[in-house]
Amino acid sequence: MDEQASAMMAESLTRLSKSPPQYPGIPLRSLTSFTWDKLFVFTELTRNEEIRNKTGFSFISKNGHVGEYRSLLIFVDGSDFAKAMLLRDGKTFLLGYESGKKYSSHARLLGKRDSKMLSLADQTDFEFFYDPSLEDEIEDKADELWRGRKKSVPLGDLGFAWDELHVIEPGSLEKETGLSCTGFEYQSALAAFMVFKHRGRIVRITEVSNALFPPEHRREVSGRKWSSKVRMTVRDEENRAITLQEP
């Protein structure tokens, strides 16, 4: 067990938790100075037998287990052991992960707004493009329609380059984009996706809730290619629903 490396990792995670990294997060490997291609993380009270069965290595006494409020990180390079760290989390940072899962060196740390939680995730192709903070920006723009009594607000100035927008129902995402959201944590009955493209390539994906685009109105905006000049406008003033409109 590398105590120095453990302390350095804990310090890095504590620092990140104070300003959680939003989309697309940061690679975990950027916090390490050694070579590795696989990582196993085990939660508190995981027994030595399970750790040995999954990794081939033992770091705890035969009948022992990971201590309370601890996370055991085992880094592997090929079939060789690289490094082991023992972190005390839950006090200065919260580390979210699937215990016993094998993560790749592409795993990233993602933060949640207004939370110390740092989620460890191996991103799928879909998750690489998925930007949850973009939904908040779009909702903020929708609020301008109500607070400022504006007739419409532009969507083109979202802070990244895009020239094409599609609103896609979850069941059509893979057919329309080739990307699968299988296993992604969202409730398909409550959302559709906004897919932004630049020069024919997907650059961002975010959700759009029923509160903004009710299913009964989404048929008006789904299946069309919208330009970066598109504006949001009020669709249903009573229910505060919006729609899209090209100028």
C-alpha positions in Angstrom: 0.0 0.0 0.0 1.5 3.3 -1.1 0.8 5.8 1.7 2.4 8.7 -0.1 0.4 8.1 -3.3 -2.7 7.6 -1.3 -2.3 11.0 0.4 -1.6 12.7 -2.9 -4.7 11.2 -4.5 -6.8 12.2 -1.5 -5.5 15.7 -1.7 -6.3 15.9 -5.4 -9.8 14.6 -5.0 -10.4 17.0 -2.1 -9.3 19.9 -4.3 -11.5 18.8 -7.2 -14.5 18.3 -4.9 -14.4 22.1 -4.0 -14.9 22.9 -7.7 -16.3 19.7 -9.2 -15.2 19.1 -12.8 -18.2 19.4 -15.1 -18.6 18.0 -18.6 -16.5 16.3 -19.9 -14.7 15.8 -16.6 -11.0 15.0 -16.2 -9.1 11.8 -16.9 -8.2 9.9 -13.7 -4.8 9.1 -15.2 -4.0 12.9 -15.1 -3.8 12.5 -11.3 -1.3 9.6 -11.4 2.4 9.6 -12.3 2.8 5.9 -13.1 1.7 3.6 -15.9 -1.5 1.6 -15.6 -4.3 0.4 -17.9 -6.9 -1.1 -15.4 -8.2 0.0 -12.1 -10.3 -1.8 -9.5 -12.0 0.2 -6.7 -13.6 -1.5 -3.7 -15.9 0.1 -1.2 -15.7 -0.2 2.6 -16.2 -3.7 4.2 -15.3 -5.5 0.9 -13.7 -8.8 2.0 -10.2 -9.9 1.1 -11.5 -13.0 -0.7 -13.5 -10.9 -3.2 -10.6 -8.6 -3.8 -8.3 -11.5 -4.5 -10.8 -13.2 -6.8 -11.2 -10.1 -8.9 -7.7 -8.8 -9.1 -5.4 -11.7 -8.2 -3.8 -9.6 -5.5 -4.2 -9.5 -1.7 -3.5 -6.5 0.4 -5.6 -7.4 3.5 -5.3 -10.2 6.0 -7.0 -13.5 5.0 -10.2 -12.8 6.8 -10.0 -9.0 6.7 -11.9 -6.4 4.8 -11.6 -2.8 3.6 -12.0 -0.5 6.6 -15.1 1.8 7.2 -15.1 5.0 5.2 -12.3 3.7 3.1 -11.9 3.1 -0.7 -9.3 0.7 -1.9 -7.9 1.5 -5.4 -5.8 -1.2 -7.1 -4.0 -0.1 -10.3 -2.8 -2.8 -12.7 -0.6 -2.6 -15.8 -1.2 -5.5 -18.1 -1.2 -8.5 -15.7 1.3 -6.8 -13.3 0.5 -4.9 -10.1 1.2 -1.2 -10.5 0.0 0.6 -7.3 -2.5 0.3 -4.4 -4.0 3.2 -2.6 -6.3 3.4 0.5 -8.4 6.5 0.6 -10.6 7.8 3.4 -13.5 9.4 1.7 -16.8 10.9 2.8 -15.3 13.7 4.9 -13.6 16.1 2.5 -14.8 14.4 -0.7 -17.3 11.7 -1.8 -16.1 9.2 -4.4 -18.8 7.5 -6.4 -18.0 4.3 -8.1 -19.2 0.7 -8.7 -17.4 -1.5 -6.2 -15.4 -4.3 -7.8 -15.8 -2.9 -11.3 -12.8 -2.9 -13.6 -12.2 0.6 -15.0 -10.0 1.4 -17.9 -7.3 4.1 -18.0 -9.9 6.2 -19.9 -12.0 6.5 -16.8 -13.0 10.1 -15.9 -14.0 12.0 -12.8 -17.2 13.9 -13.2 -18.7 16.3 -10.7 -22.2 17.2 -9.8 -23.3 20.8 -9.4 -23.5 22.0 -5.8 -22.1 18.6 -4.5 -18.8 17.2 -3.3 -19.6 14.0 -5.1 -17.0 12.9 -7.7 -18.3 10.1 -9.9 -15.8 7.7 -11.5 -17.0 6.5 -14.9 -15.8 4.7 -18.0 -17.4 6.8 -20.6 -19.2 5.2 -23.5 -19.3 7.0 -26.8 -22.7 8.5 -25.8 -21.4 9.7 -22.5 -18.4 11.4 -24.1 -20.8 13.8 -25.9 -23.4 14.0 -23.1 -23.3 17.4 -21.3 -25.7 17.6 -18.3 -24.8 21.2 -17.6 -26.0 22.2 -21.0 -29.6 21.4 -20.0 -29.3 24.0 -17.2 -28.1 26.6 -19.7 -31.0 25.9 -22.0 -33.5 26.1 -19.0 -31.9 29.4 -18.0 -32.6 30.7 -21.5 -36.2 29.5 -21.3 -36.6 31.4 -18.0 -35.7 34.6 -19.9 -39.0 34.1 -21.8 -40.9 34.4 -18.6 -38.8 36.8 -16.5 -38.1 39.2 -19.4 -41.4 38.8 -21.2 -39.4 38.2 -24.3 -41.0 36.7 -27.4 -38.0 34.5 -28.2 -34.4 33.9 -27.2 -31.5 32.6 -29.3 -30.0 29.2 -28.9 -26.9 29.8 -31.0 -24.7 31.3 -28.2 -24.2 28.2 -26.0 -20.4 28.6 -25.7 -19.4 26.1 -28.4 -19.5 25.8 -32.2 -22.5 24.1 -33.7 -24.5 24.6 -36.9 -27.2 21.8 -36.6 -29.6 20.7 -34.0 -31.9 17.7 -33.7 -34.5 16.9 -31.1 -34.6 13.1 -30.8 -36.8 10.8 -28.7 -34.8 8.3 -26.6 -36.1 5.3 -28.5 -34.8 6.8 -31.8 -31.3 7.9 -30.5 -29.3 4.9 -31.7 -31.1 4.8 -35.1 -30.5 8.5 -35.7 -27.0 8.9 -34.3 -25.5 5.4 -33.9 -25.0 6.1 -30.2 -26.5 4.0 -27.5 -27.7 5.3 -24.1 -28.2 1.8 -22.7 -27.3 1.8 -19.0 -27.4 5.6 -18.9 -29.2 6.8 -15.8 -32.2 8.8 -17.0 -36.0 8.3 -17.2 -36.9 8.0 -20.8 -40.5 8.9 -20.1 -39.4 12.3 -18.8 -37.0 13.5 -21.5 -35.9 13.7 -25.1 -32.4 14.5 -26.3 -31.0 17.6 -28.0 -28.2 16.6 -30.4 -25.9 19.4 -31.6 -23.6 18.9 -34.6 -20.9 20.9 -36.2 -19.9 20.3 -39.8 -21.8 17.0 -39.7 -20.3 15.6 -36.5 -21.9 15.4 -33.1 -20.3 17.8 -30.6 -22.8 17.8 -27.7 -25.8 15.9 -26.4 -28.1 17.0 -23.6 -31.5 16.2 -22.3 -34.6 18.3 -22.6 -37.4 17.7 -20.0 -41.1 17.4 -20.5 -41.4 20.7 -18.6 -39.9 22.5 -21.5 -40.9 20.3 -24.5 -44.0 18.2 -23.6 -44.3 15.1 -25.7 -47.5 16.3 -27.3 -45.6 19.3 -28.7 -42.3 17.6 -29.5 -43.5 16.3 -32.8 -43.4 19.9 -34.0 -39.6 20.1 -33.5 -38.5 16.4 -33.8 -37.2 15.1 -37.0 -36.1 18.5 -38.3 -32.7 20.0 -38.8 -32.5 23.3 -37.0 -29.8 25.9 -37.7 -27.7 27.8 -35.1 -30.0 30.7 -35.8 -32.9 28.9 -34.2 -34.7 30.6 -31.3 -36.9 29.3 -28.5 -40.3 30.8 -28.2 -43.4 30.2 -26.0 -45.6 27.3 -27.1 -48.0 27.1 -24.2 -48.1 30.1 -22.0 -50.3 28.5 -19.3 -48.0 25.5 -18.9 -44.8 27.4 -19.6 -43.9 25.0 -22.5 -41.6 26.2 -25.3 -40.9 25.3 -28.9 -38.3 26.1 -31.6 -38.6 28.6 -34.4 -36.4 29.5 -37.3 -36.2 33.2 -37.9 
